[in-house]
Amino acid sequence: MAEPIKNKRPDPAVAPTPQNTPANNAPISSHAQQPGGGISSIKEEDLDRAAAASIFAKDPRLVSLIQGRLGSLVGRSSGYIESLPVEVKRRVAGLKGIQKEHSKLEAEFQEEVLQLEKKYFAKFTPLYQQRSAIVNGQTEPTEDQVKAGEEAQEDQEAQENEEAEGAAVKEEKPTGIKGIPEFWLSAMKNQISFAEMITDRDEGALKSLTDIRMEYLDKPGFRLIFEFAENEYFTNKTITKTYYYQNENGYGGDFIYDHAEGDKIDWKPGKDLTVRIEQKKQRNKTTKQTRIVKKTVPTESFFNFFSPPKPPTEDDDDAASDIEDRLELDYQLGEDIKEKLIPRAIDWFTGEALAYEELDEDDLADFDEEDDEDDDDASEDHDDEDESEEEEEPRTKQEPTECKQS
């Protein structure tokens, strides 16, 4: 559907025509470009915008009325198609039949693309296994692998050698460190979307992350698998998150994302990173005695990633858009891990992958900011007085209203 023309005043005498169909019989558009505007056209556009803003500011109900009117027209025919002659209607039906065949081919195309992805994923898997073995100190890279890696950095090393020309070369002795410590944590922190999700409290647990891998499901969908060494936070050896698609393909044959499911994390006592403890003073109305009541409340954490939002129901009409946004964000995170982080983990670890990311100034500003999350499990005491004489029960763990991205 064509994009509406911005800043164009609606003609009050003509009702809008939904479905991009003309109100009257008209010649086919030549898609001619509007002539380049000079100073006069710019002033006219600014005048239109200012006039509209003034009208809407005086009567906000007008905005609601227009939105409601346009919303009611969506999906309704303007009557143009129905007014066409019989022979023209027959041709329109024929084009729909051709489009139906096209849609079938599109679905076949998407299915073949998926099978091709699986074929090459099987070829990638041995490489991922070699990477994991090196990262975790189980083996060392071969001479050929090291040579290939050094050749890939030839230009960068040449530049560094020129800058260091004349400086004494310091011989470094082996330290005995196995593998590459904090490989996955470092790689994730170099990816903007994940860096925003990882708090200082999360880092202790993510240092024990030994591998991230994925697998395809029998039907369209995929599973992300996070492997952990023994740590002080939880007992899980692996934590998985599975992304499911709908049974029917969408327009253009694409697979339609449906929902995701994450494993339950078996937190050790007092180590749940997705909650924090708030302390609050309560005063007895009669005795005036005070006491401290502790509450468990949700908090930001990377590990909320494994408690994805659920699709909206009929009862969630008011919050449906917010839930849809969170679902889209959650799915994009999964795609980033599948398509970016796992295939090019070493480039994210070194930071070289950032050169290929399209970052705007807001992304860079957010990336430089330090996490203000309180590292302590207990928050500051609040002096609010509670007249209730009964001690409040700790709240059950809830989903955060917002899933912050890395």
Steps between C-alpha positions, in 0.01 A plus 500: 500500500631842411609724783267797568631842405630667814374845605222500241178661616196276448228641282194522730267470203634160390493191718820290507491184289635190676701224333673755277216493248383814316172663594422563133601343173842646422793430267784283629765704677829544321681512837644834396709670763378826649713785367780606728364760736649845525478745783130560445410130526701461819323797655164359397585164659607668822180706495289186457678332790463803725132544412425132569691509827308809607164341422583174678642683801176694544284191484678168582167321454533569128809279486316216671201547269714487186693196623178320582350585160806382309521186711141411414579529128787252505407189302181654358462527127458840338271345240744547213558129435127426520432772241724343235345339190454122504786430257739713708394323820578170327853620425545610861396152613752353254780711649402375846532145370849574367591657834382185678740290292774752577431462873536122471840542336604750768414246770703235316789745473500571874490127576797435269691788660439342840625163378809669353565672834478165677736341244769760557437512873605133505825609332552787745448283808848333500655849484293613798612189688866581427443856619343382823787261570756780458301754703465257791862384498431148380732533201729745323456638148705339224788679332294535183212658693733747671668588171166558331390724784820700490469550125148632550645772723799572280409861424420583861821345628704685237358828622572412862858406409554837333376681809725291723803525272819546700339389827653211687315172448402352832494123510197371687512175689206256514276557801343155519150639444276249326273596214366853462352628828164681484480446124123502469444772759740729311341416166152579631609828660632614161156448346291810571167323556647255751726752672191694607350189659804388699521656847803499726326237713457274195868497410598264782265235363579565133871448563414131534338493154703246299310485171199630310364283223174444316306225331209492257169341596332231290241760402588866430663645809829487688643450847781698664713306748712673764752271672644588841778372719425441867433831672365651821176631347302207357521125452405487129771365271309632199225760465306496174255729326287376211339714229186363335333604175135481400378205295393716206736712293447872473465727200794433272552150640695621804489305824305692764642514850253384765662487844805391699547280806793502740629252755438553869820605674572309821643781709700423809366653826535878497665506155204579271628783280155584362372630833625727776405549862338825611486590866218714632426635846155437644357675805228349714215748525429413862835426659703733270764228480684461169624194326677418174307314230684351202343472157619308197451708184598441134810674369684536172724210408626325190344182636152645446574402140399145596156619618366637170175697469186308413287592195204727585158350565156645436504647851825689430357749251628805687853364534511312169728748324748496787503121504545490122799733528654279767439189290669664202794607715533155652493334159762740364730410788468132413569573133808706593640209699421253222612711203775721648643389833535126443640508143750782570573470870874568462428827314272611783761400757768713330250776421570485126134420427404848622649643181225328303211604723289803412504701820343838556610756758240383752636144485855620557393725788317212667796270448734738685271541798570287804228296661345683793345183638558463872736209556365424844210263546346733756382847401495805722261501793185702440359713776144470375268410783253215453199495730436132438581285804545188289836431339474504125564176320792504255382555145531219258744537217355689205605576150658841463280734299784567264766276356807714450718412215856460480 
